[in-house]
Amino acid sequence: MPSRCPYCGCCAVTVEETAEGGKVVACPNCGMSGPESVDGDAEEAVMAWETLCRKMCRNCRQAYIRRLVELRRRLAASERRE
């Protein structure tokens, strides 16, 4: 089982299948995922997840910003419906 998300601390991370047939560990809370195991090996995806740098690098920061923008858009749409 993969460890908690290094960015938000969520314990509910899971191994997911990618559109290309690989496996990746993903966090449902903040949207962080990766690195991908291209051959579909879940164990390899978990090992890669465990070796993440635990820092907010440029690629991670861009993914995080995209997720925040999406969440803000959803919140605004939800507020308009109320």
C-alpha positions in Angstrom: 0.0 0.0 0.0 1.4 3.4 -0.9 2.2 5.9 1.8 0.2 9.1 2.3 0.4 11.9 -0.2 3.7 13.9 0.3 2.0 17.2 -0.6 -1.3 17.2 1.3 -0.9 14.3 3.8 -4.0 12.4 2.6 -4.1 8.8 3.5 -6.6 7.7 0.9 -4.1 7.4 -2.0 -4.8 4.6 -4.5 -3.2 2.9 -7.4 -5.0 3.9 -10.6 -4.8 2.7 -14.2 -3.8 5.3 -16.8 -5.4 5.8 -20.2 -2.2 4.3 -21.7 -2.4 1.1 -19.6 0.1 2.0 -17.0 -0.3 2.4 -13.3 0.1 5.4 -11.1 -0.5 6.3 -7.4 -3.0 9.1 -7.2 -4.3 11.3 -4.4 -8.0 12.0 -4.5 -7.6 15.1 -2.2 -5.1 17.3 -4.0 -4.8 15.6 -7.4 -1.2 14.7 -7.1 -0.2 11.6 -9.1 2.8 9.8 -10.5 5.3 8.7 -11.5 3.7 6.3 -13.9 4.7 2.7 -14.3 4.3 2.3 -18.1 4.2 -1.5 -18.1 1.2 -1.6 -15.8 3.1 -2.9 -12.7 1.3 -1.5 -9.6 4.3 -2.4 -7.4 6.6 -0.3 -9.6 4.2 2.6 -9.4 4.1 2.4 -5.6 8.0 2.2 -5.4 8.2 5.3 -7.7 5.6 7.1 -5.5 7.7 6.4 -2.4 10.8 7.9 -4.0 9.2 11.3 -4.8 11.3 14.2 -3.9 8.7 15.5 -1.3 9.3 19.0 -2.6 6.9 21.1 -4.7 8.9 21.1 -8.0 7.9 23.0 -11.1 5.8 20.2 -12.6 4.1 19.5 -9.3 3.4 23.2 -8.7 1.8 23.5 -12.2 -0.4 20.4 -11.6 -1.4 21.8 -8.2 -2.3 25.2 -9.7 -4.4 23.5 -12.4 -6.2 21.6 -9.6 -6.8 24.8 -7.6 -8.2 26.6 -10.6 -10.5 23.7 -11.4 -11.8 23.5 -7.8 -12.4 27.3 -7.7 -14.3 27.0 -11.0 -16.5 24.3 -9.5 -17.1 26.2 -6.3 -18.1 29.3 -8.3 -20.5 27.3 -10.4 -22.0 25.7 -7.4 -22.5 29.0 -5.7 -24.2 30.4 -8.8 -26.7 27.5 -8.7 -27.7 28.3 -5.1 
